[in-house]
Amino acid sequence: MNRLIFAFMAATGRSAAQALILTRSIRAFAGEFSDNPIWVLTPQSEDRLSREAREKLVSLDARVTAFRIDQSAWRFPFAGKVIAAAAAESLAWGQADFLAWMDSRSIVINQPDGLLLGDGKSLGYRPVDHTLIGSPYGSPVDPFWASIYRRCGVPEGRLFPMTTSVDEQSIRPYFNAGLLVVRPGGGLLQQWRDSFSRLYRQSCYKEYYERDVLYQIFIHQAVLAGAILSALGRQELQQLSHLINYPLHMHAQYPAERRPNCMNDLISCRYEAFFDDPGWSEALEVEEPLKGWLLEQFAAGTTDRGRRQ
């Protein structure tokens, strides 16, 4: 059985280009994990990706597989990633000890030993970067979060303080959905899908969506917190190093005492639009061979070609 499977979603030309870069980074920089299985989940049909994109992924020994999602769900922010994550977990049952579900806008930079969970741990996670719709730990639970906890079946006593990675606020547990490491047999990501599919359309949340679009954007992450807290006790959670899933696009705002001096020090990162800036290499020191590799991957026009696929 495989020790660890990497999985992420690609649906459009641009996300296919991002998935290809992530796949290449694993093959180039993941060390002992560089030959591990890589699964790319795409909605409805493998043909959603261009033939060129599929051939490039397959040439890197990545598996492209489709998952089902209805059109109304697909149109809702991040619903596709929730459903794809559950599909990947279901496929990984009996195939691996751990599944690393990642955002396609990620890069692996060093051997990710920290993704392997310790004995008794069922989830590897990073806190969210900013509080946004999160629940401040020192304040009463507001109606939105009270509803999430109640409808997800979170037992009393499961809440604990968690510090956001960028604005360093103490909040109730709120997990970053950009990288989750699970034991596939536990069914956590499928529980997330089931809870999300049951809750996100309910009328009680529509008033929050209308009040602030952030609730619509991040309800998938709020329900993730509810699913995790419902299924797992704190002792089953493993907080990963801040050098894993590092928000490269927020580097300038990251707390100075934990901010890496060199990109090569990271284990993995999410980058959003970081590499769209032609001066990205001046924002954070980067050494060879990583620098040359990144320049090649994010050369002018790379993401544009991805959009047309």
Helices and strands as residue ranges (DSSP letters): E 2-9, H 13-29, G 31-33, E 38-43, G 46-48, H 51-59, E 62-67, H 71-74, H 79-92, E 96-102, E 106-108, G 113-115, E 123-125, H 143-152, E 162-163, E 170-171, E 179-182, G 184-186, H 188-199, H 203-211, H 213-231, G 234-236, E 237-239, E 246-247, G 248-253, G 256-258, G 263-265, E 268-270, G 274-276, H 280-283, H 290-297, H 302-308
